[in-house]
């Protein structure tokens, strides 16, 4: 009877370890993704969270071209913005330093899955396509697609139909949700892809293009910086999109920590302070 009980106990323990995603201390991959995290000399950590704490730094992928969330200042060579400050606060909560890793919107997902960084931060919109390939945290900022236009044309463009006409020129950055919105909704206006997202507001202000579709926060930021620009449809955006942080799938421990940190930032006014500093 004792042997039967011992065998049953071992079976229950093995099942529990499998259900929790661990076998002999190794983190199991989910949906084919190789999520095993190396820690030290061949020792495997249970989670990316353990590895980050053990190594003393977190790698944060960011595009550096999306004000006010992320901007690589060419003068200082340093990143700055809402989510750059947030990343520093995340690192502080972990008790580690932050190391920023340059990525781009077209390569964001590939860079994440290639393990070039632990988490991506910088005004990333939650959507099903990203959630299928990776994991998005709970939302920390609510927004939607609006139109940044030349102030002289603010009475000309009163609706999406007013914009989507032959003769109207649309400038868009590649690879992100801005381009996805433009491709899905603009059928008659001329679309031009501009590689550097930060070049577009200046081109709109100079009258070289008519409209840039972007998130309301970015439109309001640039309109505040340049009186030649106007942020349209901010009261009634074309879409309703949330901002979140992007991680690899299959590591519930790390994901839960990020969500816990987001909750704490909300509860203690951390995001509110960042909004006052960078957006209002």
C-alpha positions as CSV (number, residue, x, y, z in Angstrom):
1,X,0.0,0.0,0.0
2,X,2.9,2.4,0.8
3,X,4.4,1.7,-2.6
4,X,1.1,2.5,-4.3
5,X,0.7,5.8,-2.4
6,X,4.3,6.7,-3.2
7,X,3.8,6.0,-6.9
8,X,0.5,8.0,-6.9
9,X,2.3,10.9,-5.2
10,X,5.0,10.9,-7.7
11,X,2.5,10.9,-10.5
12,X,0.6,13.9,-9.0
13,X,3.9,15.8,-8.6
14,X,4.9,15.1,-12.2
15,X,1.6,16.3,-13.4
16,X,1.8,19.4,-11.4
17,X,5.2,20.3,-12.7
18,X,4.0,19.7,-16.3
19,X,0.8,21.8,-15.7
20,X,3.0,24.6,-14.3
21,X,5.2,24.5,-17.4
22,X,8.3,23.1,-15.7
23,X,10.2,19.8,-15.8
24,X,13.3,19.4,-13.6
25,X,13.6,23.1,-13.2
26,X,13.5,23.8,-17.0
27,X,11.0,26.3,-18.5
28,X,8.9,24.6,-21.1
29,X,8.3,26.3,-24.5
30,X,4.7,27.2,-25.4
31,X,3.2,27.0,-28.9
32,X,6.6,26.0,-30.3
33,X,8.4,29.1,-29.1
34,X,11.7,28.4,-27.5
35,X,11.2,30.2,-24.1
36,X,14.0,28.4,-22.1
37,X,16.0,31.1,-20.3
38,X,19.7,30.4,-19.5
39,X,20.9,31.5,-16.2
40,X,24.6,31.4,-15.3
41,X,26.8,28.5,-16.3
42,X,24.2,26.3,-18.0
43,X,21.6,26.7,-15.2
44,X,18.1,27.3,-16.6
45,X,15.9,29.8,-14.9
46,X,12.2,29.3,-14.4
47,X,11.4,32.6,-16.0
48,X,12.9,35.5,-17.9
49,X,12.1,37.5,-14.7
50,X,14.6,35.4,-12.8
51,X,17.2,35.9,-15.5
52,X,16.7,39.7,-15.6
53,X,17.2,39.9,-11.8
54,X,20.2,37.6,-11.9
55,X,22.0,39.5,-14.6
56,X,21.2,42.9,-13.2
57,X,19.6,44.5,-16.3
58,X,16.5,44.5,-18.5
59,X,16.7,44.9,-22.3
60,X,14.0,47.2,-23.6
61,X,13.3,47.4,-27.3
62,X,12.1,50.8,-28.5
63,X,11.8,52.5,-31.9
64,X,12.9,55.9,-30.8
65,X,10.8,57.7,-33.4
66,X,7.4,58.1,-31.8
67,X,7.0,61.2,-29.6
68,X,6.0,61.6,-26.9
69,X,6.4,57.9,-26.0
70,X,9.9,57.3,-27.3
71,X,12.5,59.5,-29.0
72,X,16.3,59.0,-29.6
73,X,17.7,62.4,-29.2
74,X,20.4,62.9,-31.8
75,X,22.1,65.6,-29.8
76,X,22.5,63.6,-26.6
77,X,22.4,60.1,-28.1
78,X,20.0,59.2,-25.3
79,X,16.4,58.0,-25.4
80,X,13.7,60.1,-23.9
81,X,9.9,60.2,-23.5
82,X,6.9,58.8,-21.7
83,X,7.8,55.2,-22.1
84,X,11.5,55.7,-21.6
85,X,10.7,57.1,-18.2
86,X,8.3,54.2,-17.6
87,X,11.1,51.7,-18.6
88,X,13.4,53.3,-16.0
89,X,10.7,53.0,-13.4
90,X,10.2,49.3,-14.3
91,X,13.9,48.7,-14.0
92,X,13.9,50.4,-10.6
93,X,11.0,48.1,-9.5
94,X,13.0,45.1,-10.6
95,X,16.2,46.4,-8.8
96,X,18.2,46.4,-12.1
97,X,19.4,48.8,-14.7
98,X,17.8,49.4,-18.1
99,X,19.5,48.9,-21.4
100,X,17.6,50.3,-24.5
101,X,17.8,48.3,-27.7
102,X,17.0,50.0,-31.1
103,X,14.3,48.5,-33.1
104,X,11.9,49.6,-35.9
105,X,8.2,49.3,-36.4
106,X,8.6,46.9,-39.4
107,X,11.1,44.7,-37.5
108,X,9.5,45.0,-34.0
109,X,8.0,41.5,-33.9
110,X,10.9,39.8,-35.5
111,X,13.4,41.5,-33.2
112,X,11.3,40.5,-30.2
113,X,11.0,36.8,-31.3
114,X,14.8,36.8,-32.0
115,X,15.3,37.6,-28.3
116,X,17.1,40.9,-29.0
117,X,15.3,42.4,-26.0
118,X,13.1,41.3,-23.1
119,X,10.2,43.7,-23.6
120,X,9.2,46.3,-26.1
121,X,8.0,49.7,-24.9
122,X,7.1,52.9,-26.8
123,X,3.5,53.5,-27.7
124,X,2.7,50.0,-28.9
125,X,-0.9,49.5,-29.9
126,X,-2.7,46.4,-28.7
127,X,-4.2,44.3,-31.5
128,X,-5.0,40.7,-32.3
129,X,-2.2,40.2,-34.8
130,X,0.4,41.1,-32.2
131,X,-1.3,39.0,-29.5
132,X,-1.3,36.0,-31.8
133,X,2.5,36.1,-32.2
134,X,3.5,37.5,-28.8
135,X,2.0,38.7,-25.6
136,X,0.6,42.2,-24.8
137,X,0.3,43.5,-21.3
138,X,-2.8,45.1,-19.9
139,X,-3.4,48.6,-21.3
140,X,-1.8,51.6,-19.7
141,X,-3.0,54.3,-22.1
142,X,-6.3,54.6,-24.2
143,X,-6.1,56.3,-27.6
144,X,-7.3,56.1,-31.2
145,X,-6.4,57.0,-34.8
146,X,-6.8,60.7,-35.6
147,X,-5.5,63.0,-38.4
148,X,-2.6,65.5,-38.2
149,X,-3.2,68.1,-40.8
150,X,-2.0,71.5,-41.9
151,X,-3.8,74.2,-39.8
152,X,-4.9,75.9,-43.0
153,X,-6.9,72.8,-44.0
154,X,-8.7,72.1,-40.7
155,X,-12.0,73.3,-42.1
156,X,-11.5,71.3,-45.4
157,X,-11.2,67.9,-43.7
158,X,-14.3,67.3,-41.6
159,X,-14.6,63.5,-42.2
160,X,-12.7,60.5,-43.4
161,X,-14.6,60.9,-46.7
162,X,-13.3,64.4,-47.1
163,X,-9.7,63.1,-46.8
164,X,-10.1,60.1,-49.0
165,X,-10.4,61.9,-52.3
166,X,-8.2,62.1,-55.4
167,X,-5.7,64.9,-55.1
168,X,-5.3,64.5,-51.3
169,X,-1.8,63.2,-50.3
170,X,-1.3,61.0,-47.3
171,X,2.1,60.5,-45.6
172,X,2.5,57.4,-43.5
173,X,5.4,55.6,-41.7
174,X,5.9,51.9,-42.6
175,X,5.1,48.7,-40.7
176,X,2.9,49.9,-37.8
177,X,-0.8,50.4,-37.1
178,X,-0.7,53.8,-38.8
179,X,0.0,52.2,-42.2
180,X,-2.5,49.4,-41.5
181,X,-5.2,52.0,-40.9
182,X,-4.3,53.9,-44.0
183,X,-4.2,50.8,-46.2
184,X,-7.6,49.6,-44.9
185,X,-9.4,53.0,-45.2
186,X,-7.8,55.1,-47.9
187,X,-8.8,54.1,-51.4
188,X,-8.6,57.3,-53.5
189,X,-6.1,59.6,-51.9
190,X,-2.4,59.2,-52.8
191,X,-0.4,57.3,-50.2
192,X,3.4,57.9,-49.7
193,X,5.4,55.9,-47.3
194,X,8.0,58.0,-45.3
195,X,10.6,55.9,-43.6
196,X,11.2,58.1,-40.6
197,X,8.0,58.7,-38.7
198,X,9.4,61.9,-37.1
199,X,9.9,63.5,-40.6
200,X,6.2,63.5,-41.4
201,X,4.8,66.2,-39.1
202,X,7.3,68.7,-40.6
203,X,6.3,67.7,-44.1
204,X,2.6,68.3,-43.2
205,X,3.4,71.7,-41.7
206,X,5.3,72.7,-44.9
207,X,2.4,71.7,-47.0
208,X,4.2,68.9,-48.9
209,X,1.6,66.4,-47.8
210,X,-2.0,66.9,-46.6
211,X,-2.6,64.4,-43.8
212,X,-0.9,62.0,-41.4
213,X,-3.0,59.4,-39.7
214,X,-1.7,58.7,-36.2
215,X,-2.7,58.2,-32.6
216,X,-4.3,61.1,-30.9
217,X,-1.5,61.5,-28.4
218,X,1.1,62.0,-31.2
219,X,-1.2,64.3,-33.2
220,X,-1.8,66.5,-30.1
221,X,1.8,66.5,-29.2
222,X,3.0,67.8,-32.6
223,X,0.1,70.3,-32.9
224,X,1.2,71.7,-29.6
225,X,4.8,72.0,-30.8
226,X,4.0,73.6,-34.1
227,X,1.2,76.1,-34.7
228,X,1.1,75.2,-38.4
229,X,-0.4,71.9,-37.4
230,X,-3.8,70.9,-36.3
231,X,-4.9,67.6,-34.6
232,X,-8.2,66.7,-36.0
233,X,-10.8,64.2,-34.8
234,X,-9.2,63.9,-31.3
235,X,-12.7,64.1,-29.7
236,X,-14.0,61.4,-31.9
237,X,-11.1,59.2,-33.2
238,X,-11.6,56.8,-36.0
239,X,-10.6,53.9,-33.9
240,X,-10.2,53.1,-30.2
241,X,-6.8,51.6,-29.4
242,X,-5.0,50.8,-26.2
243,X,-1.2,51.1,-25.6
244,X,0.6,48.2,-24.0
245,X,3.9,46.5,-23.6
246,X,5.0,43.6,-25.8
247,X,6.7,40.4,-24.6
248,X,7.3,36.9,-25.9
249,X,4.6,34.3,-25.2
250,X,4.9,31.4,-22.8
251,X,6.3,33.1,-19.7
252,X,3.4,33.7,-17.3
253,X,5.7,34.6,-14.4
254,X,7.3,37.5,-16.3
255,X,4.0,38.5,-17.9
256,X,2.3,38.5,-14.5
257,X,5.0,40.7,-13.0
258,X,4.6,43.3,-15.9
259,X,0.9,43.4,-15.4
260,X,1.3,43.7,-11.6
261,X,3.7,46.6,-12.2
262,X,1.2,48.3,-14.6
263,X,-1.5,48.0,-12.0
264,X,0.8,49.5,-9.3
265,X,1.7,52.4,-11.7
266,X,-2.0,53.1,-12.2
267,X,-2.9,52.8,-8.6
268,X,-0.1,55.1,-7.4
269,X,-0.4,57.7,-10.1
270,X,2.8,56.8,-12.0
271,X,1.2,57.0,-15.4
272,X,-0.7,60.1,-14.5
273,X,2.6,61.9,-13.7
274,X,4.2,60.7,-17.0
275,X,1.2,62.1,-18.8
276,X,1.5,65.5,-17.1
277,X,5.2,65.6,-18.0
278,X,5.1,64.4,-21.6
279,X,1.6,64.9,-23.0
280,X,-0.4,67.6,-21.3
